Amino acid sequence: MIDITAKITKKVFEKDNFRIYGAVPTENVGAVEINQYGTITLVGEVHELTVNEEYKLTVKEEKSKYGLNYKILKVRRDIDISNLGKCEN
């Protein structure tokens, strides 16, 4: 298992809960292999991920007929809640 942080760049495919995304790793970059498009391919049965958002992921490297991809095992997105509940006057 590999822990990385990556920014989603594109949703490539979706059917039911199975999705394929292109992403750019932003942390622990050396742990994954970048493809010819300058991204990594993330695959798995996951909820909708938002393009241009950064996620913390636990992935597993897999080889498929389409090349190297990373199966999503865990996904998390940190959000800033410091301004929640504050009123602007």
N, C-alpha and C positions, 0 to 999 in steps of 0.2 A: 504494500500500500504506500502511496505517495501523497503527502500533504502539500498543496500548493494554493496560491491565491491567483485568480485569473479574472480578467475583464472579458465579458462576453461580447463578441464582435458581430456575430451573425447566427440566426437560426437557419440551419441547412435543411432540416427535415423534421416532420412531426406526424405521428400517427398514433391515435389514442394517447397513452401516457409515454410512449417512446419518443425521445427527441435526440437530435444531433445538433450540436452547436460548434461553431468556430470560436476560439478564445485566445487571448494573448496572456501568457503568464506574467504576473507582476512581482511575485515573491517565490523563492525556491525555483527559479527559472532553470537552473542546471539539472534539476531532477527529471525534467521531461525533454523529449525530442521535438524540436520545432519542425514543422513540415515545409514544403515548398512555397506555401502561401504566407509564411511568417507567423503561423498560428499553431495551435494544437486542436485536435478534434476530440470533443467530449460527447459521449453517448450514454444513454441510460433511460430508465423509466423514472422520470423526475417531473416535478411540477414545472410550470412555465418559468423560465429564467428571463430576466429583462436585459435586452441589448444595452450595452454601455454601462452596465452595473458590474461591480466587482464582487466576487464570491470567494469564500474559503471552501476548498474542496478536498475531499479525500478520494483519490482515484486509483484505479488499477490498470496497468498497461496491458493492452490486448492487441493482437495482430488479426486483421480481417482481410478479406479479399480486396478491400479498398485501401489497405495500408495500416499504419499504426494509429490506434486511437486509445482514448483513456475512458474507461467505464467509471461513471460517477457512483461512488459508494455512499458518500455523505456530502451535503451541500449546506452552506450557511452564509448569510449575508449580515454583516454588522451595520447597524444604523445608529445615527446620532440622536439620542433622545433628550439631550440637555435642554432643548428649547421647547419641549412638549409642555403644554399647560401654561405657558407664558402668554399673556395678552399684550398685544401691541396697541398703544393708544394713539 
